[in-house]
Amino acid sequence: MQIRISGVMPESVVDGPGVRMVVFMQGCPHRCPGCHNPHTHDPAGGEWVDTEDILNRFKANPLLSGLTISGGEPLLQAAAAACLARGVKELNKSVLLYSGYTLEELQSLSRENEDIAHLLAHTDTLIDGPYIEAERDISLAFRGSRNQRIIELVSKQIPPG
């Protein structure tokens, strides 16, 4: 499956727990003022890659504890993001998802879009909510603003569909 990305960071220790590969999705409707990744906003930017190529790169690094799917907004390409998440979960590794939508919005969207439901079903941890510059806090782990939440979805048991 093809996916439009801004880039891939092969190893990161700041985008979730452990050593993680980070895929930066291309395209974002939120366009939060002060965004850390404004180059990801244009949905026509970045490059097309195959999800299988990303998964092969992931498999080649035994040090990785998981995959972080960031943005842009991953929900714009939910089917491709779900494909990545499913592939990583099949390797018994963790998936962390960043989204400018809140969990409640995602749950509502997932009732209408099975790709979003599948992505959430294969996500261990969600960091939700838009970046709000007035709530910026650099002391927070893995988040940029105080309104963003770290939510363990494994315990939430969000079923597909």
Helices and strands as residue ranges (DSSP letters): E 2-12, E 20-25, G 38-40, E 47-50, H 51-59, E 66-70, G 74-77, H 78-89, E 94-98, H 103-112, H 114-121, E 125-128, G 133-135, E 149-152
